[in-house]
Amino acid sequence: MMRITVDAASVSELRRVIVSTCGDLLIYMRVKPVDHATKMKFWLCLSKTSIDSVIGNILRTLPQAEFGRITPLLPT
């Protein structure tokens, strides 16, 4: 699970980067407005193998993105 926060104006661009980078490796994506909807928080559940490439692509495209903790999901 990866958490990312961006300005509300960057939501479409972040989604495009995530989908184009991860494709089928993206398990789910949750988006929630924060700070009176001036920012948006994303939670991504994706395969471990795609984490480095998605972080790199996001940093190149949206250098102002704020990354939170990356945590492994517990097996069910």
PDB file of N, H, CA, C and O in Angstrom:
ATOM      1  N   MET A   1       0.846  -1.167   0.000  1.00  0.00           N
ATOM      2  CA  MET A   1       0.000   0.000   0.000  1.00  0.00           C
ATOM      3  C   MET A   1       0.891   1.229   0.000  1.00  0.00           C
ATOM      4  O   MET A   1       1.807   1.340   0.815  1.00  0.00           O
ATOM      5  N   MET A   2       0.627   2.143  -0.904  1.00  0.00           N
ATOM      6  H   MET A   2      -0.117   2.053  -1.566  1.00  0.00           H
ATOM      7  CA  MET A   2       1.417   3.361  -1.044  1.00  0.00           C
ATOM      8  C   MET A   2       0.479   4.554  -0.934  1.00  0.00           C
ATOM      9  O   MET A   2      -0.604   4.557  -1.520  1.00  0.00           O
ATOM     10  N   ARG A   3       0.901   5.578  -0.173  1.00  0.00           N
ATOM     11  H   ARG A   3       1.780   5.576   0.303  1.00  0.00           H
ATOM     12  CA  ARG A   3       0.100   6.797  -0.042  1.00  0.00           C
ATOM     13  C   ARG A   3       0.809   7.954  -0.719  1.00  0.00           C
ATOM     14  O   ARG A   3       2.016   8.140  -0.568  1.00  0.00           O
ATOM     15  N   ILE A   4       0.025   8.740  -1.482  1.00  0.00           N
ATOM     16  H   ILE A   4      -0.956   8.589  -1.605  1.00  0.00           H
ATOM     17  CA  ILE A   4       0.553   9.890  -2.208  1.00  0.00           C
ATOM     18  C   ILE A   4      -0.448  11.033  -2.059  1.00  0.00           C
ATOM     19  O   ILE A   4      -1.658  10.814  -2.131  1.00  0.00           O
ATOM     20  N   THR A   5       0.055  12.254  -1.850  1.00  0.00           N
ATOM     21  H   THR A   5       1.037  12.432  -1.791  1.00  0.00           H
ATOM     22  CA  THR A   5      -0.813  13.430  -1.789  1.00  0.00           C
ATOM     23  C   THR A   5      -0.355  14.420  -2.845  1.00  0.00           C
ATOM     24  O   THR A   5       0.837  14.701  -2.975  1.00  0.00           O
ATOM     25  N   VAL A   6      -1.323  14.952  -3.608  1.00  0.00           N
ATOM     26  H   VAL A   6      -2.291  14.724  -3.503  1.00  0.00           H
ATOM     27  CA  VAL A   6      -1.036  15.943  -4.648  1.00  0.00           C
ATOM     28  C   VAL A   6      -2.064  17.063  -4.580  1.00  0.00           C
ATOM     29  O   VAL A   6      -3.111  16.921  -3.950  1.00  0.00           O
ATOM     30  N   ASP A   7      -1.755  18.180  -5.235  1.00  0.00           N
ATOM     31  H   ASP A   7      -0.904  18.295  -5.747  1.00  0.00           H
ATOM     32  CA  ASP A   7      -2.728  19.250  -5.376  1.00  0.00           C
ATOM     33  C   ASP A   7      -3.911  18.732  -6.190  1.00  0.00           C
ATOM     34  O   ASP A   7      -3.751  17.870  -7.053  1.00  0.00           O
ATOM     35  N   ALA A   8      -5.095  19.263  -5.909  1.00  0.00           N
ATOM     36  H   ALA A   8      -5.225  19.964  -5.207  1.00  0.00           H
ATOM     37  CA  ALA A   8      -6.305  18.808  -6.604  1.00  0.00           C
ATOM     38  C   ALA A   8      -6.181  18.965  -8.120  1.00  0.00           C
ATOM     39  O   ALA A   8      -6.740  18.163  -8.868  1.00  0.00           O
ATOM     40  N   ALA A   9      -5.471  19.968  -8.574  1.00  0.00           N
ATOM     41  H   ALA A   9      -5.016  20.620  -7.966  1.00  0.00           H
ATOM     42  CA  ALA A   9      -5.304  20.193 -10.015  1.00  0.00           C
ATOM     43  C   ALA A   9      -4.460  19.111 -10.692  1.00  0.00           C
ATOM     44  O   ALA A   9      -4.474  19.001 -11.918  1.00  0.00           O
ATOM     45  N   SER A  10      -3.735  18.320  -9.922  1.00  0.00           N
ATOM     46  H   SER A  10      -3.724  18.409  -8.926  1.00  0.00           H
ATOM     47  CA  SER A  10      -2.837  17.298 -10.481  1.00  0.00           C
ATOM     48  C   SER A  10      -3.436  15.897 -10.510  1.00  0.00           C
ATOM     49  O   SER A  10      -2.751  14.947 -10.889  1.00  0.00           O
ATOM     50  N   VAL A  11      -4.691  15.750 -10.121  1.00  0.00           N
ATOM     51  H   VAL A  11      -5.248  16.521  -9.813  1.00  0.00           H
ATOM     52  CA  VAL A  11      -5.303  14.426 -10.009  1.00  0.00           C
ATOM     53  C   VAL A  11      -5.298  13.667 -11.330  1.00  0.00           C
ATOM     54  O   VAL A  11      -4.898  12.504 -11.372  1.00  0.00           O
ATOM     55  N   SER A  12      -5.730  14.303 -12.395  1.00  0.00           N
ATOM     56  H   SER A  12      -6.055  15.248 -12.361  1.00  0.00           H
ATOM     57  CA  SER A  12      -5.788  13.612 -13.695  1.00  0.00           C
ATOM     58  C   SER A  12      -4.412  13.164 -14.158  1.00  0.00           C
ATOM     59  O   SER A  12      -4.245  12.053 -14.661  1.00  0.00           O
ATOM     60  N   GLU A  13      -3.437  14.030 -13.985  1.00  0.00           N
ATOM     61  H   GLU A  13      -3.572  14.933 -13.576  1.00  0.00           H
ATOM     62  CA  GLU A  13      -2.077  13.692 -14.402  1.00  0.00           C
ATOM     63  C   GLU A  13      -1.523  12.534 -13.577  1.00  0.00           C
ATOM     64  O   GLU A  13      -0.876  11.641 -14.123  1.00  0.00           O
ATOM     65  N   LEU A  14      -1.772  12.540 -12.266  1.00  0.00           N
ATOM     66  H   LEU A  14      -2.298  13.265 -11.822  1.00  0.00           H
ATOM     67  CA  LEU A  14      -1.297  11.446 -11.421  1.00  0.00           C
ATOM     68  C   LEU A  14      -1.969  10.130 -11.808  1.00  0.00           C
ATOM     69  O   LEU A  14      -1.303   9.098 -11.898  1.00  0.00           O
ATOM     70  N   ARG A  15      -3.249  10.157 -12.033  1.00  0.00           N
ATOM     71  H   ARG A  15      -3.790  10.995 -11.960  1.00  0.00           H
ATOM     72  CA  ARG A  15      -3.945   8.929 -12.470  1.00  0.00           C
ATOM     73  C   ARG A  15      -3.365   8.403 -13.773  1.00  0.00           C
ATOM     74  O   ARG A  15      -3.160   7.198 -13.922  1.00  0.00           O
ATOM     75  N   ARG A  16      -3.099   9.300 -14.721  1.00  0.00           N
ATOM     76  H   ARG A  16      -3.265  10.279 -14.600  1.00  0.00           H
ATOM     77  CA  ARG A  16      -2.538   8.886 -16.002  1.00  0.00           C
ATOM     78  C   ARG A  16      -1.181   8.220 -15.802  1.00  0.00           C
ATOM     79  O   ARG A  16      -0.906   7.179 -16.398  1.00  0.00           O
ATOM     80  N   VAL A  17      -0.333   8.815 -14.966  1.00  0.00           N
ATOM     81  H   VAL A  17      -0.557   9.660 -14.481  1.00  0.00           H
ATOM     82  CA  VAL A  17       0.994   8.244 -14.708  1.00  0.00           C
ATOM     83  C   VAL A  17       0.874   6.871 -14.047  1.00  0.00           C
ATOM     84  O   VAL A  17       1.578   5.934 -14.422  1.00  0.00           O
ATOM     85  N   ILE A  18      -0.012   6.754 -13.071  1.00  0.00           N
ATOM     86  H   ILE A  18      -0.585   7.515 -12.766  1.00  0.00           H
ATOM     87  CA  ILE A  18      -0.178   5.489 -12.354  1.00  0.00           C
ATOM     88  C   ILE A  18      -0.654   4.391 -13.296  1.00  0.00           C
ATOM     89  O   ILE A  18      -0.087   3.298 -13.314  1.00  0.00           O
ATOM     90  N   VAL A  19      -1.683   4.671 -14.070  1.00  0.00           N
ATOM     91  H   VAL A  19      -2.144   5.558 -14.055  1.00  0.00           H
ATOM     92  CA  VAL A  19      -2.244   3.645 -14.958  1.00  0.00           C
ATOM     93  C   VAL A  19      -1.259   3.284 -16.069  1.00  0.00           C
ATOM     94  O   VAL A  19      -1.116   2.111 -16.416  1.00  0.00           O
ATOM     95  N   SER A  20      -0.582   4.285 -16.625  1.00  0.00           N
ATOM     96  H   SER A  20      -0.698   5.237 -16.343  1.00  0.00           H
ATOM     97  CA  SER A  20       0.350   3.965 -17.712  1.00  0.00           C
ATOM     98  C   SER A  20       1.586   3.216 -17.204  1.00  0.00           C
ATOM     99  O   SER A  20       2.171   2.422 -17.940  1.00  0.00           O
ATOM    100  N   THR A  21       1.981   3.458 -15.967  1.00  0.00           N
ATOM    101  H   THR A  21       1.506   4.102 -15.368  1.00  0.00           H
ATOM    102  CA  THR A  21       3.149   2.776 -15.403  1.00  0.00           C
ATOM    103  C   THR A  21       2.798   1.383 -14.907  1.00  0.00           C
ATOM    104  O   THR A  21       3.515   0.423 -15.191  1.00  0.00           O
ATOM    105  N   CYS A  22       1.703   1.266 -14.171  1.00  0.00           N
ATOM    106  H   CYS A  22       1.121   2.045 -13.940  1.00  0.00           H
ATOM    107  CA  CYS A  22       1.375   0.006 -13.496  1.00  0.00           C
ATOM    108  C   CYS A  22       0.532  -0.933 -14.342  1.00  0.00           C
ATOM    109  O   CYS A  22       0.725  -2.148 -14.286  1.00  0.00           O
ATOM    110  N   GLY A  23      -0.391  -0.403 -15.117  1.00  0.00           N
ATOM    111  H   GLY A  23      -0.548   0.584 -15.162  1.00  0.00           H
ATOM    112  CA  GLY A  23      -1.261  -1.247 -15.926  1.00  0.00           C
ATOM    113  C   GLY A  23      -1.962  -2.292 -15.083  1.00  0.00           C
ATOM    114  O   GLY A  23      -2.655  -1.952 -14.124  1.00  0.00           O
ATOM    115  N   ASP A  24      -1.793  -3.557 -15.427  1.00  0.00           N
ATOM    116  H   ASP A  24      -1.230  -3.833 -16.207  1.00  0.00           H
ATOM    117  CA  ASP A  24      -2.440  -4.666 -14.731  1.00  0.00           C
ATOM    118  C   ASP A  24      -1.860  -4.934 -13.343  1.00  0.00           C
ATOM    119  O   ASP A  24      -2.434  -5.712 -12.581  1.00  0.00           O
ATOM    120  N   LEU A  25      -0.741  -4.312 -13.002  1.00  0.00           N
ATOM    121  H   LEU A  25      -0.274  -3.680 -13.621  1.00  0.00           H
ATOM    122  CA  LEU A  25      -0.140  -4.531 -11.693  1.00  0.00           C
ATOM    123  C   LEU A  25      -0.838  -3.719 -10.599  1.00  0.00           C
ATOM    124  O   LEU A  25      -0.611  -3.959  -9.413  1.00  0.00           O
ATOM    125  N   LEU A  26      -1.684  -2.763 -10.989  1.00  0.00           N
ATOM    126  H   LEU A  26      -1.868  -2.569 -11.953  1.00  0.00           H
ATOM    127  CA  LEU A  26      -2.453  -1.967 -10.041  1.00  0.00           C
ATOM    128  C   LEU A  26      -3.645  -2.787  -9.565  1.00  0.00           C
ATOM    129  O   LEU A  26      -4.486  -3.189 -10.370  1.00  0.00           O
ATOM    130  N   ILE A  27      -3.719  -3.035  -8.263  1.00  0.00           N
ATOM    131  H   ILE A  27      -3.036  -2.709  -7.609  1.00  0.00           H
ATOM    132  CA  ILE A  27      -4.814  -3.818  -7.705  1.00  0.00           C
ATOM    133  C   ILE A  27      -6.007  -2.919  -7.423  1.00  0.00           C
ATOM    134  O   ILE A  27      -7.130  -3.246  -7.807  1.00  0.00           O
ATOM    135  N   TYR A  28      -5.781  -1.791  -6.758  1.00  0.00           N
ATOM    136  H   TYR A  28      -4.868  -1.525  -6.446  1.00  0.00           H
ATOM    137  CA  TYR A  28      -6.826  -0.773  -6.618  1.00  0.00           C
ATOM    138  C   TYR A  28      -6.220   0.568  -6.278  1.00  0.00           C
ATOM    139  O   TYR A  28      -5.074   0.676  -5.841  1.00  0.00           O
ATOM    140  N   MET A  29      -7.054   1.610  -6.500  1.00  0.00           N
ATOM    141  H   MET A  29      -7.984   1.522  -6.855  1.00  0.00           H
ATOM    142  CA  MET A  29      -6.659   2.975  -6.220  1.00  0.00           C
ATOM    143  C   MET A  29      -7.827   3.662  -5.528  1.00  0.00           C
ATOM    144  O   MET A  29      -8.957   3.617  -6.016  1.00  0.00           O
ATOM    145  N   ARG A  30      -7.558   4.295  -4.392  1.00  0.00           N
ATOM    146  H   ARG A  30      -6.640   4.331  -3.996  1.00  0.00           H
ATOM    147  CA  ARG A  30      -8.577   5.041  -3.663  1.00  0.00           C
ATOM    148  C   ARG A  30      -8.138   6.502  -3.635  1.00  0.00           C
ATOM    149  O   ARG A  30      -6.959   6.798  -3.438  1.00  0.00           O
ATOM    150  N   VAL A  31      -9.090   7.412  -3.833  1.00  0.00           N
ATOM    151  H   VAL A  31     -10.048   7.171  -3.993  1.00  0.00           H
ATOM    152  CA  VAL A  31      -8.793   8.836  -3.832  1.00  0.00           C
ATOM    153  C   VAL A  31      -9.741   9.526  -2.864  1.00  0.00           C
ATOM    154  O   VAL A  31     -10.941   9.252  -2.854  1.00  0.00           O
ATOM    155  N   LYS A  32      -9.187  10.435  -2.041  1.00  0.00           N
ATOM    156  H   LYS A  32      -8.212  10.657  -2.049  1.00  0.00           H
ATOM    157  CA  LYS A  32     -10.000  11.150  -1.056  1.00  0.00           C
ATOM    158  C   LYS A  32      -9.526  12.601  -0.981  1.00  0.00           C
ATOM    159  O   LYS A  32      -8.325  12.857  -0.886  1.00  0.00           O
ATOM    160  N   PRO A  33     -10.473  13.562  -1.022  1.00  0.00           N
ATOM    161  CA  PRO A  33     -10.076  14.964  -0.874  1.00  0.00           C
ATOM    162  C   PRO A  33      -9.661  15.261   0.565  1.00  0.00           C
ATOM    163  O   PRO A  33     -10.236  14.721   1.511  1.00  0.00           O
ATOM    164  N   VAL A  34      -8.655  16.127   0.720  1.00  0.00           N
ATOM    165  H   VAL A  34      -8.189  16.566  -0.048  1.00  0.00           H
ATOM    166  CA  VAL A  34      -8.202  16.567   2.042  1.00  0.00           C
ATOM    167  C   VAL A  34      -7.951  18.071   1.990  1.00  0.00           C
ATOM    168  O   VAL A  34      -7.893  18.658   0.909  1.00  0.00           O
ATOM    169  N   ASP A  35      -7.802  18.689   3.150  1.00  0.00           N
ATOM    170  H   ASP A  35      -7.849  18.212   4.028  1.00  0.00           H
ATOM    171  CA  ASP A  35      -7.528  20.129   3.241  1.00  0.00           C
ATOM    172  C   ASP A  35      -8.541  20.944   2.443  1.00  0.00           C
ATOM    173  O   ASP A  35      -8.170  21.767   1.607  1.00  0.00           O
ATOM    174  N   HIS A  36      -9.814  20.707   2.709  1.00  0.00           N
ATOM    175  H   HIS A  36     -10.115  20.038   3.388  1.00  0.00           H
ATOM    176  CA  HIS A  36     -10.903  21.425   2.027  1.00  0.00           C
ATOM    177  C   HIS A  36     -10.820  21.257   0.515  1.00  0.00           C
ATOM    178  O   HIS A  36     -11.097  22.191  -0.238  1.00  0.00           O
ATOM    179  N   ALA A  37     -10.447  20.091   0.087  1.00  0.00           N
ATOM    180  H   ALA A  37     -10.222  19.332   0.698  1.00  0.00           H
ATOM    181  CA  ALA A  37     -10.373  19.686  -1.323  1.00  0.00           C
ATOM    182  C   ALA A  37      -9.311  20.451  -2.121  1.00  0.00           C
ATOM    183  O   ALA A  37      -9.381  20.488  -3.349  1.00  0.00           O
ATOM    184  N   THR A  38      -8.346  21.051  -1.457  1.00  0.00           N
ATOM    185  H   THR A  38      -8.289  21.021  -0.459  1.00  0.00           H
ATOM    186  CA  THR A  38      -7.240  21.670  -2.197  1.00  0.00           C
ATOM    187  C   THR A  38      -6.179  20.630  -2.532  1.00  0.00           C
ATOM    188  O   THR A  38      -5.363  20.827  -3.432  1.00  0.00           O
ATOM    189  N   LYS A  39      -6.201  19.527  -1.803  1.00  0.00           N
ATOM    190  H   LYS A  39      -6.865  19.367  -1.072  1.00  0.00           H
ATOM    191  CA  LYS A  39      -5.279  18.411  -2.055  1.00  0.00           C
ATOM    192  C   LYS A  39      -6.084  17.122  -2.128  1.00  0.00           C
ATOM    193  O   LYS A  39      -7.200  17.033  -1.618  1.00  0.00           O
ATOM    194  N   MET A  40      -5.493  16.134  -2.772  1.00  0.00           N
ATOM    195  H   MET A  40      -4.586  16.207  -3.187  1.00  0.00           H
ATOM    196  CA  MET A  40      -6.118  14.820  -2.890  1.00  0.00           C
ATOM    197  C   MET A  40      -5.118  13.778  -2.419  1.00  0.00           C
ATOM    198  O   MET A  40      -3.936  13.827  -2.760  1.00  0.00           O
ATOM    199  N   LYS A  41      -5.611  12.839  -1.632  1.00  0.00           N
ATOM    200  H   LYS A  41      -6.571  12.799  -1.354  1.00  0.00           H
ATOM    201  CA  LYS A  41      -4.769  11.753  -1.132  1.00  0.00           C
ATOM    202  C   LYS A  41      -5.131  10.480  -1.899  1.00  0.00           C
ATOM    203  O   LYS A  41      -6.303  10.127  -2.033  1.00  0.00           O
ATOM    204  N   PHE A  42      -4.109   9.810  -2.391  1.00  0.00           N
ATOM    205  H   PHE A  42      -3.157  10.096  -2.282  1.00  0.00           H
ATOM    206  CA  PHE A  42      -4.271   8.550  -3.123  1.00  0.00           C
ATOM    207  C   PHE A  42      -3.719   7.417  -2.277  1.00  0.00           C
ATOM    208  O   PHE A  42      -2.670   7.554  -1.648  1.00  0.00           O
ATOM    209  N   TRP A  43      -4.422   6.311  -2.265  1.00  0.00           N
ATOM    210  H   TRP A  43      -5.274   6.199  -2.776  1.00  0.00           H
ATOM    211  CA  TRP A  43      -3.912   5.066  -1.697  1.00  0.00           C
ATOM    212  C   TRP A  43      -3.822   4.097  -2.866  1.00  0.00           C
ATOM    213  O   TRP A  43      -4.813   3.857  -3.556  1.00  0.00           O
ATOM    214  N   LEU A  44      -2.658   3.550  -3.086  1.00  0.00           N
ATOM    215  H   LEU A  44      -1.853   3.745  -2.526  1.00  0.00           H
ATOM    216  CA  LEU A  44      -2.451   2.604  -4.180  1.00  0.00           C
ATOM    217  C   LEU A  44      -2.091   1.250  -3.618  1.00  0.00           C
ATOM    218  O   LEU A  44      -1.229   1.124  -2.747  1.00  0.00           O
ATOM    219  N   CYS A  45      -2.747   0.269  -4.116  1.00  0.00           N
ATOM    220  H   CYS A  45      -3.447   0.371  -4.822  1.00  0.00           H
ATOM    221  CA  CYS A  45      -2.371  -1.102  -3.813  1.00  0.00           C
ATOM    222  C   CYS A  45      -1.851  -1.674  -5.125  1.00  0.00           C
ATOM    223  O   CYS A  45      -2.598  -1.847  -6.089  1.00  0.00           O
ATOM    224  N   LEU A  46      -0.562  -1.962  -5.138  1.00  0.00           N
ATOM    225  H   LEU A  46       0.044  -1.822  -4.355  1.00  0.00           H
ATOM    226  CA  LEU A  46       0.044  -2.465  -6.365  1.00  0.00           C
ATOM    227  C   LEU A  46       1.110  -3.483  -6.043  1.00  0.00           C
ATOM    228  O   LEU A  46       1.519  -3.644  -4.893  1.00  0.00           O
ATOM    229  N   SER A  47       1.549  -4.161  -7.070  1.00  0.00           N
ATOM    230  H   SER A  47       1.217  -4.031  -8.005  1.00  0.00           H
ATOM    231  CA  SER A  47       2.547  -5.202  -6.851  1.00  0.00           C
ATOM    232  C   SER A  47       3.876  -4.575  -6.448  1.00  0.00           C
ATOM    233  O   SER A  47       4.189  -3.451  -6.840  1.00  0.00           O
ATOM    234  N   LYS A  48       4.641  -5.303  -5.672  1.00  0.00           N
ATOM    235  H   LYS A  48       4.387  -6.217  -5.354  1.00  0.00           H
ATOM    236  CA  LYS A  48       5.937  -4.830  -5.174  1.00  0.00           C
ATOM    237  C   LYS A  48       6.896  -4.500  -6.315  1.00  0.00           C
ATOM    238  O   LYS A  48       7.728  -3.602  -6.189  1.00  0.00           O
ATOM    239  N   THR A  49       6.782  -5.216  -7.412  1.00  0.00           N
ATOM    240  H   THR A  49       6.106  -5.946  -7.515  1.00  0.00           H
ATOM    241  CA  THR A  49       7.705  -5.017  -8.533  1.00  0.00           C
ATOM    242  C   THR A  49       7.491  -3.687  -9.253  1.00  0.00           C
ATOM    243  O   THR A  49       8.390  -3.224  -9.956  1.00  0.00           O
ATOM    244  N   SER A  50       6.322  -3.063  -9.094  1.00  0.00           N
ATOM    245  H   SER A  50       5.593  -3.439  -8.523  1.00  0.00           H
ATOM    246  CA  SER A  50       6.048  -1.818  -9.804  1.00  0.00           C
ATOM    247  C   SER A  50       6.306  -0.569  -8.970  1.00  0.00           C
ATOM    248  O   SER A  50       6.193   0.543  -9.487  1.00  0.00           O
ATOM    249  N   ILE A  51       6.646  -0.721  -7.704  1.00  0.00           N
ATOM    250  H   ILE A  51       6.738  -1.624  -7.284  1.00  0.00           H
ATOM    251  CA  ILE A  51       6.799   0.437  -6.806  1.00  0.00           C
ATOM    252  C   ILE A  51       7.896   1.387  -7.282  1.00  0.00           C
ATOM    253  O   ILE A  51       7.649   2.588  -7.386  1.00  0.00           O
ATOM    254  N   ASP A  52       9.085   0.897  -7.569  1.00  0.00           N
ATOM    255  H   ASP A  52       9.286  -0.079  -7.485  1.00  0.00           H
ATOM    256  CA  ASP A  52      10.191   1.772  -7.976  1.00  0.00           C
ATOM    257  C   ASP A  52       9.874   2.548  -9.247  1.00  0.00           C
ATOM    258  O   ASP A  52      10.150   3.745  -9.334  1.00  0.00           O
ATOM    259  N   SER A  53       9.296   1.869 -10.232  1.00  0.00           N
ATOM    260  H   SER A  53       9.072   0.897 -10.161  1.00  0.00           H
ATOM    261  CA  SER A  53       9.010   2.553 -11.494  1.00  0.00           C
ATOM    262  C   SER A  53       7.901   3.584 -11.334  1.00  0.00           C
ATOM    263  O   SER A  53       7.978   4.656 -11.934  1.00  0.00           O
ATOM    264  N   VAL A  54       6.880   3.296 -10.551  1.00  0.00           N
ATOM    265  H   VAL A  54       6.817   2.425 -10.063  1.00  0.00           H
ATOM    266  CA  VAL A  54       5.806   4.277 -10.380  1.00  0.00           C
ATOM    267  C   VAL A  54       6.299   5.485  -9.589  1.00  0.00           C
ATOM    268  O   VAL A  54       5.922   6.613  -9.907  1.00  0.00           O
ATOM    269  N   ILE A  55       7.122   5.282  -8.578  1.00  0.00           N
ATOM    270  H   ILE A  55       7.428   4.366  -8.320  1.00  0.00           H
ATOM    271  CA  ILE A  55       7.682   6.412  -7.824  1.00  0.00           C
ATOM    272  C   ILE A  55       8.530   7.284  -8.749  1.00  0.00           C
ATOM    273  O   ILE A  55       8.394   8.507  -8.739  1.00  0.00           O
ATOM    274  N   GLY A  56       9.387   6.677  -9.534  1.00  0.00           N
ATOM    275  H   GLY A  56       9.497   5.683  -9.542  1.00  0.00           H
ATOM    276  CA  GLY A  56      10.231   7.432 -10.459  1.00  0.00           C
ATOM    277  C   GLY A  56       9.419   8.234 -11.462  1.00  0.00           C
ATOM    278  O   GLY A  56       9.715   9.404 -11.707  1.00  0.00           O
ATOM    279  N   ASN A  57       8.405   7.621 -12.041  1.00  0.00           N
ATOM    280  H   ASN A  57       8.165   6.671 -11.842  1.00  0.00           H
ATOM    281  CA  ASN A  57       7.578   8.320 -13.030  1.00  0.00           C
ATOM    282  C   ASN A  57       6.774   9.451 -12.397  1.00  0.00           C
ATOM    283  O   ASN A  57       6.611  10.507 -13.007  1.00  0.00           O
ATOM    284  N   ILE A  58       6.274   9.246 -11.192  1.00  0.00           N
ATOM    285  H   ILE A  58       6.407   8.387 -10.696  1.00  0.00           H
ATOM    286  CA  ILE A  58       5.534  10.309 -10.507  1.00  0.00           C
ATOM    287  C   ILE A  58       6.464  11.469 -10.182  1.00  0.00           C
ATOM    288  O   ILE A  58       6.098  12.626 -10.391  1.00  0.00           O
ATOM    289  N   LEU A  59       7.660  11.184  -9.675  1.00  0.00           N
ATOM    290  H   LEU A  59       7.958  10.245  -9.505  1.00  0.00           H
ATOM    291  CA  LEU A  59       8.603  12.249  -9.343  1.00  0.00           C
ATOM    292  C   LEU A  59       9.028  13.054 -10.571  1.00  0.00           C
ATOM    293  O   LEU A  59       9.233  14.264 -10.469  1.00  0.00           O
ATOM    294  N   ARG A  60       9.161  12.406 -11.723  1.00  0.00           N
ATOM    295  H   ARG A  60       8.994  11.424 -11.805  1.00  0.00           H
ATOM    296  CA  ARG A  60       9.511  13.120 -12.945  1.00  0.00           C
ATOM    297  C   ARG A  60       8.359  14.000 -13.420  1.00  0.00           C
ATOM    298  O   ARG A  60       8.584  15.114 -13.893  1.00  0.00           O
ATOM    299  N   THR A  61       7.139  13.512 -13.299  1.00  0.00           N
ATOM    300  H   THR A  61       6.956  12.608 -12.915  1.00  0.00           H
ATOM    301  CA  THR A  61       5.969  14.227 -13.800  1.00  0.00           C
ATOM    302  C   THR A  61       5.428  15.244 -12.800  1.00  0.00           C
ATOM    303  O   THR A  61       5.071  16.360 -13.179  1.00  0.00           O
ATOM    304  N   LEU A  62       5.366  14.863 -11.531  1.00  0.00           N
ATOM    305  H   LEU A  62       5.656  13.957 -11.223  1.00  0.00           H
ATOM    306  CA  LEU A  62       4.798  15.712 -10.475  1.00  0.00           C
ATOM    307  C   LEU A  62       5.777  15.808  -9.310  1.00  0.00           C
ATOM    308  O   LEU A  62       5.574  15.158  -8.284  1.00  0.00           O
ATOM    309  N   PRO A  63       6.833  16.605  -9.448  1.00  0.00           N
ATOM    310  CA  PRO A  63       7.846  16.669  -8.385  1.00  0.00           C
ATOM    311  C   PRO A  63       7.302  17.187  -7.058  1.00  0.00           C
ATOM    312  O   PRO A  63       7.934  16.978  -6.022  1.00  0.00           O
ATOM    313  N   GLN A  64       6.156  17.853  -7.057  1.00  0.00           N
ATOM    314  H   GLN A  64       5.643  18.022  -7.899  1.00  0.00           H
ATOM    315  CA  GLN A  64       5.563  18.356  -5.823  1.00  0.00           C
ATOM    316  C   GLN A  64       4.745  17.292  -5.083  1.00  0.00           C
ATOM    317  O   GLN A  64       4.228  17.570  -4.001  1.00  0.00           O
ATOM    318  N   ALA A  65       4.618  16.102  -5.629  1.00  0.00           N
ATOM    319  H   ALA A  65       5.038  15.876  -6.508  1.00  0.00           H
ATOM    320  CA  ALA A  65       3.860  15.024  -4.970  1.00  0.00           C
ATOM    321  C   ALA A  65       4.513  14.665  -3.640  1.00  0.00           C
ATOM    322  O   ALA A  65       5.737  14.622  -3.520  1.00  0.00           O
ATOM    323  N   GLU A  66       3.668  14.409  -2.650  1.00  0.00           N
ATOM    324  H   GLU A  66       2.674  14.445  -2.748  1.00  0.00           H
ATOM    325  CA  GLU A  66       4.150  14.031  -1.317  1.00  0.00           C
ATOM    326  C   GLU A  66       3.892  12.541  -1.122  1.00  0.00           C
ATOM    327  O   GLU A  66       2.758  12.077  -1.236  1.00  0.00           O
ATOM    328  N   PHE A  67       4.946  11.804  -0.830  1.00  0.00           N
ATOM    329  H   PHE A  67       5.868  12.181  -0.738  1.00  0.00           H
ATOM    330  CA  PHE A  67       4.830  10.367  -0.645  1.00  0.00           C
ATOM    331  C   PHE A  67       4.746  10.054   0.838  1.00  0.00           C
ATOM    332  O   PHE A  67       5.514  10.583   1.641  1.00  0.00           O
ATOM    333  N   GLY A  68       3.816   9.199   1.189  1.00  0.00           N
ATOM    334  H   GLY A  68       3.192   8.769   0.537  1.00  0.00           H
ATOM    335  CA  GLY A  68       3.699   8.731   2.562  1.00  0.00           C
ATOM    336  C   GLY A  68       4.364   7.381   2.703  1.00  0.00           C
ATOM    337  O   GLY A  68       5.139   6.953   1.848  1.00  0.00           O
ATOM    338  N   ARG A  69       4.052   6.735   3.778  1.00  0.00           N
ATOM    339  H   ARG A  69       3.422   7.083   4.473  1.00  0.00           H
ATOM    340  CA  ARG A  69       4.635   5.423   4.082  1.00  0.00           C
ATOM    341  C   ARG A  69       4.169   4.368   3.082  1.00  0.00           C
ATOM    342  O   ARG A  69       3.022   4.375   2.635  1.00  0.00           O
ATOM    343  N   ILE A  70       5.068   3.481   2.751  1.00  0.00           N
ATOM    344  H   ILE A  70       5.999   3.476   3.115  1.00  0.00           H
ATOM    345  CA  ILE A  70       4.729   2.318   1.928  1.00  0.00           C
ATOM    346  C   ILE A  70       4.701   1.120   2.867  1.00  0.00           C
ATOM    347  O   ILE A  70       5.692   0.821   3.533  1.00  0.00           O
ATOM    348  N   THR A  71       3.579   0.448   2.914  1.00  0.00           N
ATOM    349  H   THR A  71       2.774   0.691   2.372  1.00  0.00           H
ATOM    350  CA  THR A  71       3.428  -0.690   3.823  1.00  0.00           C
ATOM    351  C   THR A  71       2.964  -1.914   3.050  1.00  0.00           C
ATOM    352  O   THR A  71       2.138  -1.801   2.144  1.00  0.00           O
ATOM    353  N   PRO A  72       3.490  -3.083   3.401  1.00  0.00           N
ATOM    354  CA  PRO A  72       3.018  -4.308   2.757  1.00  0.00           C
ATOM    355  C   PRO A  72       1.638  -4.680   3.291  1.00  0.00           C
ATOM    356  O   PRO A  72       1.321  -4.457   4.460  1.00  0.00           O
ATOM    357  N   LEU A  73       0.835  -5.247   2.413  1.00  0.00           N
ATOM    358  H   LEU A  73       1.092  -5.428   1.464  1.00  0.00           H
ATOM    359  CA  LEU A  73      -0.464  -5.737   2.846  1.00  0.00           C
ATOM    360  C   LEU A  73      -0.279  -7.084   3.528  1.00  0.00           C
ATOM    361  O   LEU A  73       0.535  -7.902   3.101  1.00  0.00           O
ATOM    362  N   LEU A  74      -1.014  -7.295   4.553  1.00  0.00           N
ATOM    363  H   LEU A  74      -1.676  -6.630   4.899  1.00  0.00           H
ATOM    364  CA  LEU A  74      -0.935  -8.575   5.257  1.00  0.00           C
ATOM    365  C   LEU A  74      -1.717  -9.625   4.489  1.00  0.00           C
ATOM    366  O   LEU A  74      -2.807  -9.337   3.994  1.00  0.00           O
ATOM    367  N   PRO A  75      -1.191 -10.828   4.377  1.00  0.00           N
ATOM    368  CA  PRO A  75      -1.917 -11.890   3.667  1.00  0.00           C
ATOM    369  C   PRO A  75      -3.187 -12.251   4.442  1.00  0.00           C
ATOM    370  O   PRO A  75      -3.219 -12.242   5.672  1.00  0.00           O
ATOM    371  N   THR A  76      -4.216 -12.565   3.682  1.00  0.00           N
ATOM    372  H   THR A  76      -4.190 -12.573   2.683  1.00  0.00           H
ATOM    373  CA  THR A  76      -5.495 -12.949   4.316  1.00  0.00           C
ATOM    374  C   THR A  76      -5.630 -14.421   4.481  1.00  0.00           C
ATOM    375  O   THR A  76      -6.644 -14.894   4.995  1.00  0.00           O
TER     376      THR A  76
END
